[in-house]
Amino acid sequence: MGSRLTLVRVEQCLQQGKAERLGVQAAIVVVDAAGHLIGALHFEEALWVTPEIARAKANAAVAFRASTAALEERWRERPLFATSVVNLGPGQFVIGKGAVPIVIDGTVVGAVGVSGGIPADLDHAIAETAVRAE
């Protein structure tokens, strides 16, 4: 498969996330290594804003090459830094559980972001399942 994000892999992530939904009315988004939107699913009853939040979570995960759960923990003691990151580009970054990088051959090639779950641990579980290679 190489160290690049293919459309086959994007579809696989979306379908794995869809299968894992956990009863959540969510949006699942895949971005490439530069944060460009590559694929998305928005479930019928999900709030209209969930795709935007999912993408912003995915952007944070790919930019910092870490899950947003890890970033949330890492920056717990540095709230000013986290706020600065979020303010770099309004709407571009959300630091909150629900996004996981896609790693192929040791290289971060994109990320999956999920929004809609309460609590956000559900978003994180869906994102983790979505990135697992079959």
N, C-alpha and C positions, 0 to 999 in steps of 0.2 A: 504494500500500500504506500510506502514511502512516508516522508515527513511533510505531508501536505493534507489539507482538509478537502476531501472529495465530496461531490454531491451524494454519492452513495453513503458515505459516513454521516453526512448531515441528516439524511433521511433516516438512517439507522438510529441516530440520537433522538430524533423527534418521535419515532415509533416506540423506542424503548421508554422514553419519558411518558408517552401517552399510555402505554401499557401499565406503567407504575403509578399512574395518577393519584392513587390513594383516596379517591372520592373528591378530590380538590377540583374546583372550577378554576382552572389556571390558564396561564399562557406559558408556552415553552419556546424559547428563542435560542438560535445558534448564531454566533458571530465568528468571523475569522480572526486571525492573529492581529489584525489592525482594527478590530471592533466593527467591521462592516457586517450588516445584517445578511445572513446567508439563508436562513430558513426560520419559519415560525408556525406555531399552532396556537389558536385562540379558541378555547372551549366556549360553547354557547352561552352559558350562564356566568362566565367570568366578567369581572368589571372591565370597562373599556380601557382603563389605564394599565391593566396588568401586562400587556406586551411592552409598554414603555419601561415599566419597572424591571421586567425580566431582562430587557436588553441592557439597561443601565447596570444591573447586577453582573451580567455576562461581560460587559466592558471592563468593569473593575477586576473581575477574575482574570481576564486575559491580559490586561495592562500590568498587573502585579504578579502574574503567574502563580496564583494561589486561589483556593476557594474563598468565597466571601465569608464563610464560617471562620476560616483561618484568619482572614483579614480583620473580621470583627473582633476576634480574640486578641490578635496582635496589636490592634490599635485601641483597645479598651483603655489603656493607660495613656494614650496619646490622642485625645478627642480633638484637639486643635489641628493636628495633622490630618485626621480623617475629614474634618470639616473643610480644610483647605483643598483636599483632593476632590471632594464633592463639588466645591465651588470653582474648580478649574474650568469646567464646562457645564453650565446648568443643564440638568437632565441627562448628562452623559455617564455619571457614576452613582451607584447606590451601594453603600457598604452595609449589607445585611444578608443573612443566610439565604441561599438559594441559587448560587452559581458555582460551577466547577469547571476548571480548565479541561480542554481536550488535549491529551498528550499522546503523540505518535512518535515512536522511536526516540523517546526522551526529549522531544521538542514540543512546546506548547504551540498548537496550530489553531486554536480557537477556544471557545467556551460555550457552555450551555447555561442559560439563565432561566429561572422559573419564578413566577409570582402568582399569588392567589391563595396560598395555604395559610391557615391560622391554626397553630403557630407556624412560624417560618421554618421550623425544623422539617415540616412536610415538604416545603419547596426544596430544601437541601437534599432530602432523601430522593426526590424525583430527579433532581439534577445529577446526583451521584449515579443513579441507575441509568440515566440517559447517556452518560459518557462511557459506560462500561462497554468495551468492545466484545462483540460476540464471536 
